[in-house]
Structure formats: structure tokens, C-alpha cells
Amino acid sequence: MSHLEPSRIAELSRGQAAGLAGDDERSHLEGCDECRAALRRDQALGQALRAVPAPMPSASFVALAQARFAAARRAHDVRRRVIASVGAAALTLSTLLVAATAGLVASKQLVLFVALRIKDAVVALDLASTLLGRNPIVPVVAALVCVTTLVLSMGAIARLARAPAEAK
Amino acid sequence: MAQGLTEQDDGVLALRASEGDGPAFGEIVRRYQAQIFRLCRRYVGSGDAEDIAQEAFVKAFLNVKRFDTSRPLSPWLLTIARRLCIDRLRQRKARPSSDDEPEALPTQATAEADTASKETIVLLQGALKELPEGQREAVMLFHVEELAYKDIAAVLDVPMGTVMTWLHRARAQLRQKLGDEHPAAKKLSMGVET
């Protein structure tokens, strides 16, 4: 067997942490002064490094970390709820505006259209809230889509409102 | 309850912590605080180390869904802590803690300190400071934190080959500074059963 790799010798120098040497490695180490010396050097270095003073964190470290974690989780939950609420509000509003726009175009079908769009919004919100737990980006995307729809709807309403005046 | 927690494995505790279980989170912090704190201290010095170490735990468990529970927890925590340290260093536009004054030796000697003389330790501290940051961190993660090569590569965000090269160079330089015949080396016997 050829000499052990230096990286393997370094692993073996940590003893139990890296697992004991296999039979081949063990018998090689028994017969190879060079590898044994390298192993001893690595062990000596590791031992000296572990003896370098390692200061510990303060006694309040765990309690402070727990307090920070609790506060961060609360803030995180609030953010998620706000995003979900904004998404839901924007979706509902844009649906109503789309309905109103459509109503201006075809006022006879307004009631039916609004009813259908509200039903769609409820389904979309239900889907978004289901996905929320898996991927927080979903309500953000939903909110962006709704805001875009809202802006487009408002533009359409403005154009429709201007059209009769310009015709006069 | 606390006794039960200490027996739980990291994966279970991580899952519970991600659901907002404070005591489970506390148990994980208790297990890894020293390791994370040591890394932070090496990077940013004693002033900010605790703050960043706590932030690392908080950040880790707010994003615990990204953690692969089949992998060990400590490299993941160390990776987050290291990134936070680098961010802090960028904010300060200062150099890492290698410029700090050396720590005073602890009054209570560790088992290793019995073997390696105080003289060797002081010599080694000086030699560590002279190493480039990557080499110093690799050697500490390998010999002190006992991380695997691939985990060190993940923590330091470099290929595994680079880790091996850094370790090889660092060991050579440390040995050169200490001399192969330093007292600790003489007292050591083979650590592998033959």
C-alpha cells in the first residue's frame, strides 16, 4: 500500500471524530514510520490548537437569543399578515373595479358580472392563503397582480368617463 | 421538559424551533453557542461577536425551511454566521479581529492546555494571526470544530480543493513557526488504534 494521503492522515489525527482507520490503513500505519510520524505531527498540532484559549459567550447569551428570536418571529408574522391583507384587499378592490368598468360597458349584465368576479376573488384568496404557508412570495405576487389590475381598471374607467364628454 | 429537549436530535429541535417553540430554539443555541461565538470572535473581535452570533441563530431559524435536515446543523449555522460577520466587516470597513490584542490565557487550564505548554499556546496564537484569513479559518474549523472537508468548503464558500490546499499550507506554516519538536508534540502518542 502506498503512503496515506496527507488529508486522510489529518482526518485520522482527529481520532474518533473522523472514524478509526480501516484495516488497510491500520496495517500501513503499523509498518510505515513516515506516515506514523505525519500522524503524530498532525495530532500534536490539533491538540495545541484546541488548547488555544477559546472564550465563551456570556451567561445571558441563550436568554438574549431567545428574546430576539421571539421578537423577530412576531415581526415576521405581522409582516406576513400585512402582506396577505394587502393582497386580499387589492384583489377585492380590483375585482370590484373590473366589475364597475364592465358595468359601464354593459350595464345590463353588471349585477351578474360583479357576483361572478366576487366568487372568483374568494377562490383566488382561498388558493393564496393555502399557498401562503408554503411560499410567502405568493401573496406578494398576488398583490402585485391586483395592483396592476387596479391601475389598468382605473385607466379604463377614466377613458370611458372622458369618452361621452369628448363626444359632446 | 428541558431534560427531554436535551435528548432530542438537531433535526427535531430545528423543526420545533421553526414553528416558534422557544425552548427548542434555546436548546439549539445552547448546543452551538460556543462554536458560533468562536467563529464570530475570530472574524469581528470580541465587541460584536455576541451580537452577530445571536443574529445568526435568529436568522437561521426564521429561514429554517431552507435547511436540509439530512445535513448536520453546525455547518449551516456557521455559514450564516460567517456571512453576517463579513457584512459587519464591510459595514465597518475594518479588518478582522486579527489586529485585536491576544486573549489572556484562561485561569482554568483545559485538558489540552496541560499537554501543550503556555509557551506553545502563545507561540501558536501569534502564528495563527500571521496566517491569511482563509487558512486560519480552515485550520480552526478542521482541528478545533472538527468539521468535514466538504462542510468547511460550504462554510467558507470555496471549493474543497481550496480547503485542502489552505489546510496544507496552514499546517506547514504553523509547524514551521512552532517547530516540529515543540513540547506538545513530544508528549503525544499515537491517537489511532493499531
Interface residues (C-beta under 8 A of the other chain):
Chain A: P6 S7 A10 L12 S13 R14 G15 A17 A18 L20 A21 R26 L29 E30 R36 L39 R40 R41 D42 Q43 A44 L45 G46 Q47 A48 L49 R50 A51 V52 P53 A54 P55 M56 P57 S58 F61 V62 A63 L64 A65 Q66 R68 F69 A70 A72 R73 H76
Chain B: A17 G20 G22 F25 G26 V29 R30 Q33 A34 F37 R38 R41 S46 A49 E50 A53 Q54 E55 F57 V58 F61 L62 E103 A104 L105 P106 T110 E112 A113 T115 A116 T120 I121 L124 Q125 L128 V139 M140 F142 H143 V144 E146 A148 Y149 M164 L167 H168 R171 L174 R175 L178 D180 H182 A184 A185 L188 S189 M190 G191 V192 E193 T194
